Amino acid sequence: MKHQKIVVIGGGASGLLAAIIAKRGHANVTILERNPKLGKKILATGNGRCNYTNQFTKAEHYNHPAFVEHALDVFGAKKTIQFFEKLGISPRIEDLGKAYPMSEQASSIVDVLVYETEQLGIEVLCNAKVVHVKKQQNQFFSTLSDGQIIKSDKVILATGGKAMPGSGSDGNGYQIAESFGHHITQLFPSLVKLKLNSPYLKSMDGVKIQGTVQLLDQNQVVQTEKGDVLFTSYGISGPTILQISRKANEMLAEHLEVKIKVILLDQMTKEDIERRFQMMQDKPLEVSLIGLVHKKIIPSMIKEAGIHNPAIRFSLLTPKEKGKLASLMLDWRFTVVDSKGYEDAQVTAGGVDVSEINPLSMESRLVPGLYMTGEILDIDGLCGGYNLQWAWSSAYLAGKHASI
Ligand SMILES: Cc1cc2nc3c(=O)[nH]c(=O)nc-3n(C[C@H](O)[C@H](O)[C@H](O)COP(=O)(O)OP(=O)(O)OC[C@H]3O[C@@H](n4cnc5c(N)ncnc54)[C@H](O)[C@@H]3O)c2cc1C
């Protein structure tokens, strides 16, 4: 049996797992990582706790469900939890199926992966940035920035996307893929905070509410998310916003007008609000809203309703003004102008066109022996452990098939 010589470019989430699987499959494996250490981005995941999978992962949590299906069938959440349990990670399952290491430290995931690579005798070259890869007579030649050339039978390209470029994943891997004739679909940041155009951002900065947000395309609701919403000096953030950011950025890229409807009081009806107004008739307007909406929102809401005197007695408001106040509580619209970009994004939407990749093995359909894993591919998932799960699932297939 021939022992394949495999070069894994990128020692992040998918590169590490692919290397381990390939080495267990008796391949001769070398990881080339541009950073001084392996797994830098993993340390930042899950707010430093690493939400490494989601118990309820399904193909529909991703942008190309048909493409990811096989990888998830072969190495889905259950297998991932078992894989990491064997390495020492006891799972701690939290709300909505999110899995974290019991230690609540993302560094635990890196530590056990690195320990396993050492145990298996995987060769690791750090400070090794690959600048070029070519294939000649069934051999790959990976050139490092210092001119060194590493020869291999197979290459697994695990260089990540463009999100958080300081982690080493700055999108340079797309050029390597393109040099082999692969196409890159439109790229945009996902799971990212959004910038709004609103005169009230300064005064509402820091307000956190439990509400509902809806993404609108020409007044039609295209996505609804319920939960924490955080107003900031540049716009809006929180888990609800991260979830709608993919679609919002996709619409921005298409130059569509992007509006967000915020339902501040999603547990109240218009009638509930009107009943409350009735009880507050004698109070000054600005006082009458205390206890109903966040205090920092009140001045902005009064201005947005077109009322110039915040101290006016509530009973003196016109029916139109009262109606406007009530409607802002249930439907306040904001215009999205941009996102915080790749620096702030958790994941890149878009990547290597998946029609050029075999979903059963992650091998390129254009270049036999070239495999791709993780975020470099045009695959992204929702927030909640799905993106790392994709890194592990795709890496498992690539590591297994490359070693054959
Ligand atoms: C702040 C933050 C929080 C996140 N939290 C979560 C979470 O809790 N749960 C979740 O599921 N997902 C999370 N993600 C997303 C997840 O981390 C990524 O989807 C995942 O790491 C992608 O794995 P990857 O192997 O494709 O790329 P990466 O993990 O980015 O690894 C790519 C590696 O390749 C190296 N590299 C790049 N180019 C070269 C080159 N030319 N030569 C050599 N090396 C190179 C890079 O230095 C890097 O180490 C988060 C992302 C961010 C930014």
The ligand as an ORCA input file, in Angstrom:
! r2SCAN-3c Opt
* xyz 0 1
  C     -14.647     35.768     16.232
  C     -15.119     34.467     15.643
  C     -15.901     33.620     16.405
  C     -16.376     32.429     15.858
  N     -17.101     31.593     16.649
  C     -17.552     30.425     16.134
  C     -18.237     29.502     16.957
  O     -18.345     29.679     18.181
  N     -18.739     28.376     16.376
  C     -18.579     28.104     15.030
  O     -19.069     27.087     14.548
  N     -17.859     28.942     14.231
  C     -17.332     30.067     14.759
  N     -16.576     30.891     13.966
  C     -16.282     30.477     12.558
  C     -15.151     29.423     12.521
  O     -14.108     29.809     13.378
  C     -14.621     29.237     11.098
  O     -15.683     28.980     10.222
  C     -13.610     28.090     11.030
  O     -12.485     28.357     11.848
  C     -13.141     27.859      9.596
  O     -12.171     26.839      9.594
  P     -11.098     26.754      8.436
  O     -10.236     25.603      8.735
  O     -11.760     26.788      7.115
  O     -10.275     28.109      8.532
  P      -9.439     28.761      9.730
  O      -9.822     28.162     11.021
  O      -9.585     30.202      9.519
  O      -7.945     28.286      9.443
  C      -7.241     28.664      8.293
  C      -5.748     28.616      8.625
  O      -5.009     28.723      7.423
  C      -3.877     29.557      7.647
  N      -3.460     30.071      6.346
  C      -4.143     30.928      5.544
  N      -3.468     31.133      4.410
  C      -2.317     30.400      4.497
  C      -1.219     30.212      3.634
  N      -1.138     30.803      2.441
  N      -0.208     29.399      4.034
  C      -0.240     28.784      5.251
  N      -1.271     28.953      6.117
  C      -2.300     29.731      5.727
  C      -4.399     30.601      8.604
  O      -3.359     31.240      9.301
  C      -5.308     29.764      9.504
  O      -4.607     29.265     10.617
  C     -16.069     32.083     14.503
  C     -15.255     32.937     13.747
  C     -14.782     34.120     14.302
  C     -13.903     35.014     13.475
*
